[in-house]
């Protein structure tokens, strides 16, 4: 949420902000605001896909600063979309704006795009540091405010809605939170900050009742929109010129004019009664007003800011074992194991949105806008996620007419006739008294040719999820089919499924056998499997140097991770491991980075290909989380650094061998050859996923697949890189471009 223009107004009137020396306190942190501000305020890379290692270091420094001042952070994150749909128009507008900004960045112009894995890195670092965290089922603002209100501690965020919530401990705007410059003696460190309280604002307006501030927010306009007749009321009041019942000087802004007008009332009821009179309504009757009238709409909007005395998160953060609030209501309908994972931040919002809303928003990336969206390469993974979410025999969720969600008991059936995975139905996609939802089913039917789809009981229409993604520079809604994996797995018994079964589902979707990954360290297996999937699915096909650069980036990350103080070292079978030599390799790789200020034009083709890889990894992380992590997540902050991979790729394109960057490093050389060999093996096989239904949608033909012939070959850990490169060479003819391998 956010109130239009309120941050500008408050920051322009510093009397509303009090200087404080912040220490020795709890601090409730708006997690989404924190990772956005940390990333953008410190100039981290956006153009090359993100530098997650730099972001992780920055976040660690932030947490260390809090610890030095005896500040205990409690991080609360947004989850899925608001089921009421009240904010969906705003979300669409923002997504469209981000598509344009990503294109601007790809052409060297200004913009702000958060790299796609930033949130996942954020959660991983918090978990490693044992910072208390909670992911809400939808937007977090209200939960944050309730918790801070109960604890009487401040909130750290950059959300202007917190100028409206009445918080005893106040609101610390991130812009004034000087965590990089600690003050005070060692045992009494503090962070200089500025604190806002509603009492301070209301005192400035003659002791105005703080309960009137939500009415100011709704009249001004927030992310939930503004009632259509609000502009008419404001025109009647002429708030810009100090009209209405307010007294004193003319206001400096519309917000100030509204506050002056509101300050003349003793309560919201009195103000809404005046609204009813001005708008010719019958009167504000018992907090309801005339049905559909402006006063009634304003009252409803004000309830978004009404806080309850007890926060369910207080119990969670005091050691509660069960997921509170929205995860245990009838809304999300997640099994207990997934509810707990979601509350801890280990279940992606995409999964929740697909289940609750049958709708997902795909994150824009910096890529070639003339080509298909990078998310097209991960389509099969998302189809499998949607298919698993429909495999349940208990309560199904249907979107209500226009907004909200309604639960419906359904009987389900499976259809495996002739290899077709007919699925588990939702009782139809009906809305409003059993009428058809319109053209959705037909859209899905037209796209279903060539493979199995999920079908509702008693209906031939397959189940689809609405995906909002980029087409050229426009936001487009697509109907994506749900395809359950071949391996039977049910959402409501997921927690009882053996790890081997869940792992089998994951690897089936990625088109990899467990034996293929035997030579890979456990924490890298998901990333390597995804890389093989990416090579098969991405269009244009990734080049050999692109794959080599990605793998070298993984080697760099592995060396960096093992060089961290206190890191849990993976035991590599390398005799007489020389860490001094490995550090030299590390330094040599690091020197290849694209440095800030270098006048290198972005290779948009490379950026697009690596965005496809990140899209595949992002979707695979979602699937792995849905399956309760049968594979450990890779250390994302050490797995990929955009400036590093782009720089290494330029080095390789200059005609130099990848091995020249690994000279003297026995571990790095062995790891590189092993990972590269496994990626090659994983990428050369036919894809066995149940969702392999052809590539008809969006013109995604696979005419070049025939070039990838050849057998598997050896897969030993110590495989020489020369032999591997010879294998790559066999896959390339002199006539083929650098984009094929």
N, C-alpha and C positions, 0 to 999 in steps of 0.2 A: 504494500500500500504506500501511499504518499500523497500529501496535500499540496496542490499546485501553488507554487510561489511562496510557501511558508518558510522554507529554509532561507531563501534570499531575504525575506523580511526580518527574520530573527537575527541572522548573522549581520544584517545591516543596522541592527539596533542592539549594540553590545550590552546595553543595560539589562537585557534579559538573560545574559550569561555571566555566571560568577566564576572567577578564578579559584581553582582548588588545587591542593597538593594531595594527590590521590595515592593512598597506600592502605595496607592493613584492612582489606575489605573483600567481600564477595563482589563479583562482577558478572552480570548476565550479558552475554555477548550474542549479538545477531550474527550468526555464522556466515550467512550469505553476504551480508554487508562487509564483514571482515575480509573474506577472501577476495572480493571485488576490489576493495580499497587497497589492500596490500599489493595486489598484482598491478593495478593501474597507477597507483601513486608512486611507485618505485621504478617505473619505466622498463618493466620486464618485457621480453620479446612477445610480440603478437604476430608479426609478419611471417615467421618461419615455423609456426605451429606451437610455440611456447617453449620456455626453458623451465621445466618442472624442478630441476635441481636447484636453480636459483630461488624459485618460489619457496621450496621446502626450507632452504637455509633462512630465508627472510621470516617465514612463519616461526621457525625455531627460535630465532632471535627475539621475536615479539613475545613468545611464551616465556623465554628466559627473563625478559624485562619485567613481565608481570611477577614472576617468582621472586626476583630481586627486591620487589616492593611489597612482598607478602600479600599479593592480590591473587585470590582464588577464582579462576575463570570457570564459567559454566556456559557451554556453547549450545545454542539452539538453532537448528536449521529448518528452512522450508522443506516441505516434502512434495507431494503431488499438487495438481491443480485443485482449485476450489470447486467442489462438486456442485455448488449453486450456479456456476457459470457466470456469476455477476462480473467477474474480472476477465472473462475470456476475450472480449473485444480488445481490451488493453494488452493482453498477452500477444494477440495476433499482430497488433500494431508494432509492438516492440520487436517481434520476430522479423517483421518486414523491414524495420529500420536496421536491424543487425545484418540482414542480408546485404543491404546497400553499403553498410559500413565495412563489411568483410571485403566486398568488391573494391571499395576505395583503398583499403590497405593493400590489396593485391597489386594495385597500380601505383603504390607509393604515396597515396594521399592519406589524409588523417582519418581516424576512426578508432573505435574501441571494441575489440573482440576478445572475450575471455577464452583462452585455449580450452578445448573440450574436456580435458582430463583434470583441470584445475581443482574442481570440487572433490574428485576422488583422491587426489594428492593431499588435499586439505584434511580429509577424514583420516587418511592413513597416518599422517604426521600427528594429528591429535590422539589417535589411538596408541601410537608408539610412545607418546609422551604421557599417556594415561590421563588426558584431560577429559573431564566429564562432558558428555555430548548427548544430545537428544535430537532426533529428526522427527518433526511433526508430520501428521498425515496430510496436511495441506499447508497453508501459509502460517508462518511462525509468529507474526507480530503480536497477536492477542495472547498467545501462550507465554511469550517473552515478558509482556507487560504484567500479566497475572503473577508470574513467578517473582519478578522484581518488586511488585507491590507487596506481596506477602513477606518477602525477605527484607524489604525496606533498604534495598541496595540499588545502585545505579545500573543503567543499561548503556552499553557501548554499541552504537550503530550509526548509520547515516540516513536513517529513514525519518522523514518529516512527520509521520504519524505520531512519533514519540514526543512531539511538541504538544500533542492533544491528550494523550494518556496522562492521567493524574497519578504520578509516581512519587512516593515520599522520598526515595533516594535520588531522584532526578534522572536526567538523560545527559550522557556525555557524548557530544557529537565527535565522530572519529576525526574530523578535520582539525580539531583542537586538542587531540590526545597525543601529546608529545612523547611517545614511548621510546623514540630513538635517542633521547637526550635526558637521561635520568639525573636527578638532583638529590642532594642530601648526603649525609655520611653513610658509610657502608651499612650500618645496622638500621638506618632510618631513610632508606632510599624512597623517593616518591616520583610520580609522573605528574608533570604540570598539565592541567586540563581545564576545560571550562564546563560548568555544569548548568543545565537549564532545569527549572521547575515551573510547573503551571502557576504556583503561588506567586512567583516573581512576575510573570506576565500579567496575571490578574490584578496584582497590586498596582501595576502601572496604569491599568484601566479602572481605577477607582474601586478596587476590591471586588471586581467582577466575580460572579459565581463560576468556579471551574467547570461545573456541569454544563455550562453554555458552550464550552470550547468544541465539543463534538458537532454542535450545530454549525459553528464556523467552518469546520472541515467539510461537512456535507454541502453547505452552500457554496464554498469555494471550489469544490471538486476534488475527488481523490481517484484512486485507481479503480474504484467500483463505479465510477461515473458520477454524473450530477443529474438530479431530477430535471426533466425537460422544462418545467415551469420555473426553475430557480432563476434563470436569466430574466424572466419577466418580473419576478419579485425584486431582484436587485436593481432593475431599471426603475421600478416604482420607488424604491428606497433612495435611488441616486446616491449609493454609498460612496462612489468615487469623489463626490463633492461634499460629503458630510451631511447628506440628507437623512431622513428618518428621524428617530427620536434622540439621536446622539447629540452631545453638546461639545463645545470647545472648538479647537482648531480644525481646519480641513485636513482630511487624512492624506498620507503620502502614497497610499496604495489602496487597491480594492480590499485586500485583507484587513488593513487597518480600519477602513471604513466599516467593514462588517463587524469588527471587534468593538468599535465605538458604538455602533447601533445595538449590539448585543449587551453592552455594559449597562444599558438603561433598563434591563429586565432583571428581575430577582431570581427567575428560574426558567428552565427550558419550557415548562408548560405555559408560562406567561408569554414567552417569545413566540411559541407556536400558535397561541391564541391570536396574537397580532398578525401572524402570517395568514391564518384562516380569514381574519377580517379583511386584510388587504386583497386577498385572492377571491373574495366573495364566496367562501365556503360556509358551511353551516356552523362551524365552530370546532375547536379542537376538543373532542369529546373523550375524556378518560384515556388519554394517551393513544387514541386510535385515530381521531380526526375523521373527516368525511372519507369514506372508502375511495381510494384512488386519488384523493386530493393531495396537494403539495405538502401540507402539514403532516399528513400520514406518511408520505414518502420520506420526508425529512426525519421524522421520528424513527422510522425503520433504519435509515442509514446511521443514525446516532448510536444504535445498539451495537455496532461494530466496536465501539470504544468503551462499552460497559464492562468493567472488570469484576470477576467474582472474588470473594475473600480468600478462598483456598485454591491453590494451584495444584493440579495433579502432578506437575513436574517436580514439586518439592519432595514428594514421596520417591519419585524416580531417582532424583539426585542424592537422596539420603540412603540409597542402597536397595531400592525396590527392584524386585526380580521380574515383575510382569510389566508389559508395555501398557502405559496409561492412555487415557483419552481416546483419540480418534482411532487408534489401532485396535482397540477392543470393542468399539461400537459396531453397529451393523453396517457401517459405511464401507470399510475396506474389505471385509470378509476374508481376511488372510488367516491361514492356519497359525496356531500359536507360535511355532518356530519362526515363521516369516514375520509375524508381528514384532517379535522381539528383535529380529535382525533389522527390521525397518527402523525401529525406535533407536537402535544403536548406530544407525547410519549405514548399515551394511546391506541395504536393499535400495536400488536406484529408483528415483521418482518415475522414470520411464515405465518400470514394471507396475508401479501403483496406478499410474495414469491409464495404462493399457487395461488393467483389471477393472478399475472403478468407472472410468469415463469412456473406455474403448476409443481413446484418443491420445495421441502423443505429439509432442513438439520436438522436432529434430534440430539440434544446435547448429547454427551456421558456422562455417569455418572459412579461413582464407584459402581460396582455391580458384580455379579457372571457371568463371561463371558461364562461359560458353559451352562447357561440358555438363554432363549430368551431375547432380549433387553427389558429393563424396559418400553420402549415406547409402546410395544405391548399391555400393559394393558390399554392404553388410545386410542387405535385404533378407537373405536366407536365415541369418541369425535372429533377426527380429521376428520373422515369421514363426520360428520355433518357439520364441518366448510367448508370442500370442497364443500359439497352439497349446502350450503347457498350461497357460492360465485358464484355458477353457476345459481342461481335463479334470473335472470335479463332479462329485455325485451329490453335493449338498446344496448350498445356496448359491444361486447365480445372481448377477447384478444386471439390471437394465437401466439405461438412461431414461429418466423421466421425460415428460413432454416439455422440451425446451430447456429444462434445468432440473437439477437435483438428481437423486439416484433412488431407485426403488428396488427392494429385494424381492425375489420370486423363487419359490421352491420349484425345482424342475427334476424330471427324470431324464437320465442321460443314457446314451447308447453308443456303442462303438461299432464301426463298420470297417472291416478289413478285407472286404471282398476284392479279389483280383488286385491286391496290393494297394487299394485305395484306402487311405486313412480318413474315413469319414469321421467326424469327431463327436465331441460331446457338446450337445446343444445348449442354447441359452433360453429355450422356450420362445424363440422367435425374437425379432427385432422390432416388435410392435410398439407403438406409442399411442396414447390417448384412446383407450377403449377398444384396443385390438386392431386399429387401422394400421395399414402398412406404413413403414417409415419412408416410403418414397423410393427413389432411384438407387439407394445404397446397394441393395441386393443385386440389382441388375449390373451395377458397376463391377461387383465382385465376380458375377457369373461370367462376364465377358473376359475377365482376366484369369479364369480358372483352367483354361484349356491346357492340357498336357500334364496334369498332376492332381494328386488328391487334395481336397480341401475339407475344412470342417463344415459340418452342416447342422442346422438346428433340427430337432426332432420334428418329424412331420413336415419338413420344408426342404426344398432343394437348394435354397439360397445358402451359400457358404458364409461363415462369420468373418467379418472384417473389422479391422481397427483403422480409424482415421489417422493418417499421418500427415502432419503439416511440414512441408519441406520446400526447398528452393527449386524452382524451374526457371532457368535463366536468372533474372533478377527479381522475380516475383514469388510471393508465397503462394503455394498451391496445396490444396487438400487432395490426398490420394487415399483410395480404399485398399488397404493391404490385407491379404488373406492370412488367416491363422492356419499354420501347418504343424500339427503335433509330430514329434519325432516318432520313428518306428518303435523304439523301445517304450513299452507302456509305462507311464509315470503319471501319478495323479496329484493334483495340487493339495487336496485335503489330507493326503497321507504322505506328503513329501518328507516329513520329519522321520518317518519310519523306514523310508527307502534306504537300503545299504549304500555306502559310499561308492562301491563299485558300480552300482546301477546308475547313480547320479553322474558319476564320471563317464560312464558309457554313453549317456545321453549327450553330455557336453561334447565329447570327442566325436560322436556321430554327426552332430550338427556342424562341427568344424572340419569334418572330413579327414580325421586322423585316427590312427590306431595307437593304443597305449604303448605298444612295443616300439613304435616309431620314435617315441620321446624318451626312451630308456637312457640314452646318453646325455640327456639334458638335466641340469640341476632342477630340483623340484619347483623352486620358486620362479623359474624361467619357462616352464613348460607351456603355460597358457600363452605367453607372449610369442613363443616360437610356433605353436600351433596356429595362432592368429596370423602370423606372418606368412605361413604356407597358404592359409585360406585367402589372404589378401592377394598373393601372387596369382592364384587361380581366378579370383573374382573381379579384380580391379580392371577397369577399362579406361585408358590404354593399359596394356600389360606392363607391370613394373620392369624396369631394365635391370640387368645384372649389377651395374654400379649402384643403383638405388638399394638393392637388397644388401649388397656388401656394406654400404654406408650405414644402413639400419643395424646390421649385425655388429659392425664396429662400434656403433653407439651403445649397443648392449654390453659389449666388452668393456668399454669405458665406464659404464655405470657399475658393472660388477667390480672392477678394480677400485672405483671410488668408494663403493659401499664397503668393501673389505678393508679399506684404509681408514674408515671412520673409527674413532675411539669407542670401544665397547661393542663393536659390531660382532654379530654371530657369524663367524667365518664358515663358508662352505668348504668342506674338506675335498680339495682337488687332488687327484692322483698324479701329482707332478713331483718327481724326485728332485731334491735339493732346490726347492722353490726360492728364488732370489727376489725378494720384495723390492730391493733397490732398483733392479732392472725393470720390474713391473711399474715402479713409480716413474721411471724414465719414459716408458711407453705411455703412461697416463699423461705426462706433461706434453709429449709429442702430439698426442691426439687433441689435447686441449688447445694447442696452438693453432689448430685448423679452424677453430670457431669463426663464424661471422661476427666481427666485433662491432659494437655500436659506433656509428659515424662512418663506417666503411662505405664507400660509394659503389657498392655492388647492387645492380638491379636484381630484384627477386626473380628467380626462375619459376614462373607460374606453373609450368608443367611439373616440376619437382614438387612444388608446394601442393599441387592438386593430388599427386600420387601419395605423398605422405599424409595428407588429410584423409585420404581413403584408408590408409593403414590405421590412423587414429580412430576413424569411424568404426572400423572392424573391431579394434581393441575395445572401444567404449561399449559396443553392443555385446561383445563377448564377456566383458566384465559384468554387464547386466544379467546375462544368461547364467554365468557362474554364480552370481549372488542369488538368483532365483533358485538355483539348485543347491543352495546352502554351501557353496564353495567347496566342491569336490577337489578342486585344485587351489592351492594357495594363490592369492593375488601377487603379481610381481611387485617389486619395489618401484612404483611408478616414477618417483622422483629421480631414480637412477636409470630408468629404462630408456627414456627418450628425452633428448634435448634438441630442439629445432635448429638453433644456431650451430650446434656441433655437427649434426647430420648433414645440413646443407653445406657446411664448410668442408667436411670430409668428402662429400660427393663432388664438389668442385675440384678437390685434390685428385680424386680418382679420374675424373673426366680429363684432367691434364695429362693422362697417359701413364700415371704412376701406379704401381701395384699396391694393393691393400697391404700385402705383407711388409712393405717398406715402413709402414707405420707401427709394426709390431716387433721390429728387430730387437733381439736380446731378451724378449719376454717369453719365456717358455709357457707360462700359464696363459697369457693373453693369446699367444699363437695357437695353442691347443684348443682353447675355448672358442676362438674364432672359427677354426676349421670344423670343429664339432658342430657348432650351431649352424654354420652355413650348410653343412652336409645334411643336417636334419631338415632345415628349411627346404632345401632342394627336394628331398624325398617327400616331404609333406605336400609340396606344391605340384608334384608331377603326377599324382594319382587322380583317378576319377573321384568326384565328390559323392559320398554315399548318403548324404543327408536326405531325410524324408521330405524335405522341402525343395528338393531339386526339381523344379517344375518348369524348367526352361527359362529363357531370359527375354521373353517377349515384351515385358513392360518397359516403357520409355526407350524403345529402340535399342535394347541392350543385346545385340547379337554376339555370338561367340565364335565368329568365323576363324579366328586365329588359333583356336585351341589345338588344331591338328599339328602345329609346330612343336608341341611339347611332348613329342614321343620319347621313347627310350626307357630302359629299365631302371630299377631302383638303385642298384649298386650297393656297395658296402656302406656301413653306417658307423664305423668304429669311432670311439672317442678321440683317438689320436690321429685321425685321418689327416694326411698331408694336404696343405692348401693347394699345392701344385696340381694334384690329381683332381681336386674339386674344381679348380678353375678350368682344367681341361674338359671336365664334364660340362661346365657352363659353355665352353667354346663350341662343343658339339651341338649345342642347342641353337647356335647362332650361325647364320650363313652370311656371306659377304654382302648379299643384297638386302638383308634385313636391317632395319633402323635400330638405333640405340634403345628404342623403347620396347624391344622384344627380347625375350631370353628363353 
